[in-house]
Amino acid sequence: MSGVGAKRATPEELSHLYQAMAQLSDPVDIAHLLEDLCTIREIDEMAQRLQVARLLSEHLSYAAITEKTGVSATTIARVAKALNYGAGGYRQVL
């Protein structure tokens, strides 16, 4: 669901998504689910954000991260904010 006027997922729908993801441990199975759920662009963006989080955790500068990944400073700042003040998901996988 995206676009103007799209309603957000309910807590129950989100819970079902999280439970479905938690059932998978094989990276191939996870890739298949993501390919069914997301566009290629969305998957690429998530992969890039995780890479940015890794590079930030290695203390690379924004300029170095932009050069290495091609992502904007705005995206790097958003990832940095989530890395430092978010729910802890990035830290858990890093």
Backbone as CSV, one residue per row, in Angstrom:
resi,resn,N_x,N_y,N_z,CA_x,CA_y,CA_z,C_x,C_y,C_z
1,MET,0.831,-1.180,0.000,0.000,0.000,0.000,0.873,1.240,0.000
2,SER,0.744,2.041,-0.986,1.450,3.311,-1.000,0.634,4.294,-1.792
3,GLY,1.059,5.530,-1.718,0.364,6.557,-2.469,-0.508,7.406,-1.578
4,VAL,-1.102,8.398,-2.189,-1.944,9.337,-1.466,-3.186,8.610,-0.958
5,GLY,-3.490,8.801,0.305,-4.699,8.230,0.872,-4.581,6.779,1.288
6,ALA,-3.435,6.152,1.100,-3.277,4.757,1.496,-3.313,4.662,3.012
7,LYS,-4.077,3.689,3.497,-4.140,3.547,4.947,-2.970,2.705,5.435
8,ARG,-2.599,2.938,6.652,-1.484,2.202,7.244,-1.933,0.802,7.641
9,ALA,-0.976,-0.104,7.717,-1.264,-1.461,8.160,-1.720,-1.430,9.617
10,THR,-2.611,-2.342,9.948,-3.080,-2.443,11.328,-2.015,-3.149,12.172
11,PRO,-2.084,-2.994,13.488,-1.149,-3.738,14.343,-1.208,-5.245,14.096
12,GLU,-2.389,-5.774,13.819,-2.536,-7.206,13.536,-1.825,-7.575,12.228
13,GLU,-1.987,-6.751,11.199,-1.309,-7.009,9.926,0.200,-6.951,10.091
14,LEU,0.678,-5.973,10.843,2.110,-5.872,11.101,2.608,-7.081,11.873
15,SER,1.847,-7.518,12.852,2.222,-8.697,13.634,2.344,-9.927,12.742
16,HIS,1.421,-10.094,11.819,1.478,-11.228,10.880,2.742,-11.145,10.023
17,LEU,3.079,-9.951,9.563,4.296,-9.766,8.769,5.524,-10.141,9.580
18,TYR,5.614,-9.622,10.798,6.785,-9.895,11.634,6.884,-11.388,11.954
19,GLN,5.753,-12.017,12.215,5.759,-13.456,12.499,6.195,-14.255,11.271
20,ALA,5.741,-13.838,10.103,6.138,-14.527,8.866,7.642,-14.407,8.663
21,MET,8.181,-13.222,8.885,9.620,-13.025,8.708,10.415,-13.815,9.746
22,ALA,9.902,-13.871,10.968,10.606,-14.573,12.046,10.665,-16.080,11.808
23,GLN,9.766,-16.602,10.994,9.762,-18.041,10.694,10.898,-18.446,9.770
24,LEU,11.471,-17.477,9.072,12.477,-17.781,8.051,13.879,-17.620,8.600
25,SER,14.726,-18.606,8.322,16.122,-18.491,8.738,17.067,-18.629,7.550
26,ASP,16.579,-19.178,6.451,17.396,-19.375,5.256,17.391,-18.085,4.422
27,PRO,18.566,-17.523,4.133,18.616,-16.287,3.339,17.890,-16.396,1.995
28,VAL,17.879,-17.561,1.388,17.169,-17.735,0.113,15.664,-17.583,0.328
29,ASP,15.149,-18.167,1.399,13.725,-18.041,1.699,13.362,-16.587,2.007
30,ILE,14.239,-15.897,2.728,14.005,-14.487,3.039,14.001,-13.667,1.753
31,ALA,14.943,-13.967,0.852,14.984,-13.267,-0.440,13.692,-13.485,-1.213
32,HIS,13.186,-14.709,-1.212,11.943,-15.004,-1.932,10.772,-14.211,-1.355
33,LEU,10.689,-14.155,-0.017,9.608,-13.391,0.604,9.723,-11.911,0.262
34,LEU,10.938,-11.368,0.376,11.124,-9.953,0.046,10.780,-9.667,-1.409
35,GLU,11.165,-10.572,-2.309,10.855,-10.373,-3.730,9.359,-10.398,-3.987
36,ASP,8.620,-11.186,-3.199,7.165,-11.222,-3.339,6.498,-9.998,-2.711
37,LEU,7.072,-9.510,-1.626,6.465,-8.400,-0.891,6.838,-7.020,-1.425
38,CYS,8.056,-6.875,-1.911,8.615,-5.562,-2.217,8.973,-5.434,-3.694
39,THR,9.109,-4.191,-4.123,9.651,-3.957,-5.454,11.170,-4.135,-5.392
40,ILE,11.780,-4.321,-6.536,13.243,-4.426,-6.586,13.862,-3.153,-6.011
41,ARG,13.296,-2.018,-6.328,13.807,-0.742,-5.805,13.753,-0.702,-4.284
42,GLU,12.653,-1.162,-3.702,12.532,-1.170,-2.240,13.585,-2.081,-1.604
43,ILE,13.809,-3.234,-2.199,14.829,-4.160,-1.690,16.205,-3.526,-1.804
44,ASP,16.488,-2.912,-2.955,17.771,-2.232,-3.149,17.970,-1.138,-2.105
45,GLU,16.927,-0.345,-1.847,17.030,0.744,-0.878,17.289,0.213,0.522
46,MET,16.636,-0.881,0.894,16.880,-1.469,2.210,18.314,-1.982,2.318
47,ALA,18.797,-2.626,1.266,20.175,-3.131,1.268,21.162,-1.974,1.377
48,GLN,20.893,-0.888,0.659,21.773,0.278,0.723,21.767,0.890,2.120
49,ARG,20.612,0.985,2.736,20.522,1.555,4.086,21.304,0.717,5.089
50,LEU,21.209,-0.599,4.954,21.977,-1.466,5.851,23.472,-1.279,5.629
51,GLN,23.894,-1.135,4.371,25.303,-0.879,4.068,25.740,0.460,4.661
52,VAL,24.887,1.470,4.548,25.198,2.773,5.142,25.357,2.627,6.652
53,ALA,24.486,1.879,7.293,24.593,1.665,8.741,25.916,0.988,9.086
54,ARG,26.324,0.011,8.284,27.615,-0.663,8.519,28.769,0.345,8.413
55,LEU,28.727,1.159,7.378,29.801,2.129,7.163,29.817,3.198,8.254
56,LEU,28.640,3.629,8.699,28.574,4.577,9.809,29.141,3.959,11.079
57,SER,28.849,2.684,11.300,29.371,2.023,12.506,30.889,1.854,12.445
58,GLU,31.448,1.936,11.222,32.908,1.910,11.043,33.497,3.321,11.071
59,HIS,32.639,4.300,11.365,33.031,5.707,11.530,33.511,6.367,10.237
60,LEU,32.986,5.931,9.088,33.301,6.610,7.836,32.542,7.929,7.783
61,SER,33.101,8.892,7.076,32.460,10.199,6.920,31.293,10.079,5.930
62,TYR,30.390,11.053,5.996,29.286,11.095,5.039,29.828,11.134,3.615
63,ALA,30.867,11.934,3.387,31.434,12.053,2.039,31.968,10.709,1.558
64,ALA,32.646,9.986,2.430,33.191,8.676,2.050,32.067,7.687,1.772
65,ILE,31.005,7.755,2.564,29.866,6.845,2.364,29.160,7.162,1.051
66,THR,28.967,8.449,0.775,28.345,8.846,-0.494,29.188,8.365,-1.669
67,GLU,30.483,8.547,-1.570,31.377,8.111,-2.646,31.312,6.597,-2.847
68,LYS,31.258,5.875,-1.747,31.282,4.409,-1.807,29.940,3.822,-2.260
69,THR,28.827,4.457,-1.851,27.505,3.876,-2.087,26.649,4.631,-3.091
70,GLY,26.924,5.930,-3.257,26.089,6.741,-4.139,24.832,7.271,-3.479
71,VAL,24.619,6.981,-2.196,23.416,7.487,-1.528,23.619,8.936,-1.114
72,SER,22.522,9.634,-0.940,22.565,11.054,-0.603,22.902,11.260,0.872
73,ALA,23.357,12.458,1.174,23.633,12.827,2.565,22.355,12.765,3.398
74,THR,21.214,13.061,2.786,19.933,12.989,3.495,19.652,11.565,3.945
75,THR,19.875,10.598,3.055,19.662,9.192,3.408,20.629,8.768,4.503
76,ILE,21.873,9.188,4.390,22.870,8.850,5.406,22.436,9.421,6.754
77,ALA,21.950,10.652,6.758,21.500,11.277,8.008,20.320,10.524,8.611
78,ARG,19.401,10.073,7.778,18.250,9.301,8.279,18.704,7.991,8.897
79,VAL,19.636,7.327,8.227,20.160,6.063,8.758,20.915,6.326,10.061
80,ALA,21.702,7.390,10.090,22.445,7.738,11.308,21.492,7.990,12.471
81,LYS,20.406,8.689,12.197,19.418,8.962,13.244,18.815,7.657,13.758
82,ALA,18.457,6.765,12.846,17.893,5.472,13.255,18.931,4.633,13.998
83,LEU,20.156,4.688,13.533,21.235,3.927,14.162,21.465,4.403,15.597
84,ASN,21.394,5.700,15.799,21.684,6.269,17.116,20.478,6.403,18.039
85,TYR,19.289,6.616,17.466,18.119,6.894,18.297,16.912,6.016,17.979
86,GLY,17.079,5.049,17.090,15.963,4.217,16.660,15.690,3.072,17.618
87,ALA,15.010,2.078,17.103,14.577,0.934,17.905,15.675,-0.077,18.183
88,GLY,16.831,0.084,17.556,17.946,-0.828,17.808,18.093,-1.950,16.792
89,GLY,17.281,-1.925,15.771,17.336,-2.976,14.763,18.663,-3.033,14.017
90,TYR,19.157,-1.864,13.619,20.456,-1.849,12.922,21.539,-2.434,13.830
91,ARG,21.584,-1.958,15.074,22.626,-2.423,15.994,22.548,-3.920,16.214
92,GLN,21.327,-4.443,16.245,21.151,-5.872,16.476,21.740,-6.714,15.346
93,VAL,21.610,-6.253,14.107,22.132,-7.040,12.982,23.581,-6.713,12.655
94,LEU,24.073,-5.585,13.148,25.472,-5.240,12.908,26.337,-5.949,13.935
